[in-house]
Amino acid sequence: MTEQNRPALSDPIAMEVFTNRLLAVADEIATSMIRASFSSNIKERKDCSVALFSADGRLIAQASHIPLHLGSLMGSVGAVLEAYPAETMVEGDVFICNDPYVAGGTHTPDISVVTPVFTGGRLRYFTANIGHHSDVGGTVPGSIHGGARSIFEEGLRLPVMKLFRAGVLDEDLLRLISLNSRASEERWLDIKVQASANERGARLMRELADTLGADKIDALVEDLFIYTAQRLRNRIIEMTDGSASFRSKIEGDGVDETEVPIQANVTVKGDRLIVDFEGTGPQAKGGLNVVASALNASVYYVVKTLLDPYLLPNSGMFEGVEISAPKGCLLNPVEPAATGARSITCNKVVRALIGAFSQLLPEDRAQAAGQDIVPVMVFAGKRRGREEGYVYLESIGGGAGARYQGNGMDGIHVHVTNSSNLPIEPLEIEYDLVVDEYALVEDSTGAGKYRGGMGIARQISAPNGGVIFTARSDGHREGAPGAAGGTEGRVAHLVQNAGTDRARELSPMISGLPLGPGETIRLETPGGGGFGDPAARDPAALGRDLRDQRISKAYAETLYGAALVAKALGQPA
């Protein structure tokens, strides 16, 4: 559309009100889904996302949950439209899919449910959601392990299929999906919840169309796309034309300790942003590969975060960004490469992108690396007092990187993940597990004018045994790099039976490890890198860290020097 025939934008106040109405619908879908779900991964940890789409598959609005899902539902909706053209859909149809290669998914546990919304007998919108299901079959509980050599080891693959046909549930299909899970009842119930949450959103969109008129909504949505696209172009124009590159890496490819480099190349040309990953290493032997939906979401996250954090999440923000990766590399694998642990790689993609963007942005946007992984613990066994099995998984937070003007945050999810922790009480009630420790890790932060955030220690025991443990992690050999003279954060550790004479360090990609009665698993996640010269650290701030036991005196003297530590404690130098 040219500038000459582009329609005039609506009144900005009216647009803001309309935008918030759309976001309210998305949030209502999410709230319904979370409250009604049965699995702790969705109910407690909120590992899910929802969005609204136009009839032609463009993203209208998305609730703020998991950044890795930013735009990734577009892959599922696009796959639905390709498999079932709009003119073949009828009211009451609901679609389901998860496959990364043929259905726009990112990994098999993320199941998408897509619902066409009709008003006046005409398809106008889609409501869609993703839920991360704790298990969809495969060779290990949780369906994900770094050593998976193909997607066929990662559970049930779902192309686009109809879950409901004209309002009638296909119970055979739902039974098939459920029986391929180690927690079949949860799958049955949570998938029905996903469909019900979408229908709640569909009702709200029909009510909005009745109030404003469907044609008026379409016009406002087009204005919204135009506004968002122009706003992002304005941010890109503010950058200096040029190119920059930066490398990160994953420490192992899932099968062995072969490092795989990730190279992000960012080019600014006027109002266009070109992001390519030429120079990235070959696809991993194991499950750390990233397909297009997940790669795109990672790039969009960085663009939104660094250029315009309040940019509306809709298809308009994607127009000014070109993304590519060489076929057969880690970020564009050839089927049937495994993709289950893709979130670790996605966070390392973000690390590389931030490094490249920082060379093209003002100094005050700079930041050190955070833990930049998504460390996950998975325990499988029998529920307390029941024969039914469970699969409990949790991604654990860590230290965020320090910034140009502040410390990194302690014990949080960084970048592409945003799920909550599972509180100790429901964990111990629901599963035959005990949380021995849940704390911040002393001496885990990187030093600098501003320190990095602290990692988390999560230690869990199996009092009665009969538990299978699997993990996926990274950052166990090298800490998160600091910036502008800051030091790196502490590395991660995964230990079985920590603090006993049977203690042993485990591989970050251990899978299928049996735990006997009383055995424990302890994960200590990485700390964030520091920013700036440690000698420039405010003594009062260092003193608070020492008194709060964020850092020990001995370690502080190593990083900051004895004189600064003495000053921080009010002692003679």
Salt bridges, closest charged atoms under 4 A:
GLU3 OE2 - ARG6 NH1 2.84
GLU28 OE2 - ARG200 NE 3.28
ASP47 OD2 - ARG45 NH1 3.93
ASP47 OD2 - HIS132 ND1 3.40
ASP56 OD2 - ARG58 NE 3.17
ASP93 OD2 - LYS162 NZ 3.12
ASP99 OD1 - ARG157 NE 2.48
ASP110 OD2 - HIS69 NE2 3.18
ASP110 OD1 - HIS107 NE2 3.49
ASP110 OD1 - HIS132 ND1 3.48
ASP110 OD2 - ARG342 NH2 3.05
ASP135 OD1 - ARG182 NH1 2.86
GLU153 OE1 - HIS145 NE2 3.56
GLU171 OE1 - ARG175 NH2 3.76
ASP172 OD1 - ARG175 NH1 3.13
GLU185 OE1 - ARG386 NH2 3.55
GLU186 OE1 - ARG187 NH2 3.14
GLU186 OE2 - ARG383 NH2 2.71
GLU199 OE2 - ARG206 NH2 2.72
ASP215 OD1 - ARG124 NH2 3.06
ASP218 OD2 - ARG124 NH1 2.47
GLU222 OE2 - ARG58 NH2 2.45
GLU238 OE2 - ARG235 NH2 3.00
ASP256 OD2 - LYS285 NZ 2.85
GLU257 OE1 - ARG477 NH1 3.78
GLU259 OE2 - LYS249 NZ 3.21
GLU259 OE2 - ARG477 NH2 3.55
ASP271 OD2 - ARG233 NE 3.95
ASP308 OD2 - ARG231 NE 2.60
ASP308 OD2 - ARG235 NH1 3.64
GLU322 OE2 - ARG272 NH2 3.07
GLU335 OE2 - ARG157 NH2 2.88
ASP372 OD2 - ARG351 NE 2.71
ASP372 OD1 - HIS415 NE2 3.32
GLU388 OE1 - ARG386 NH2 2.63
GLU394 OE1 - ARG458 NH2 2.79
ASP410 OD1 - ARG451 NH1 3.09
ASP410 OD2 - ARG550 NH1 2.14
GLU430 OE2 - ARG383 NH1 3.00
ASP432 OD1 - ARG384 NH1 3.22
GLU437 OE1 - ARG522 NH1 2.79
ASP474 OD2 - LYS348 NZ 2.51
GLU478 OE2 - LYS249 NZ 2.85
GLU505 OE2 - HIS493 ND1 3.08
GLU519 OE2 - ARG502 NH1 3.65
GLU524 OE1 - ARG490 NH1 2.86
GLU524 OE2 - ARG522 NE 2.73
ASP545 OD2 - ARG451 NE 3.04
ASP545 OD2 - ARG537 NH2 2.83
ASP545 OD1 - ARG550 NE 3.65
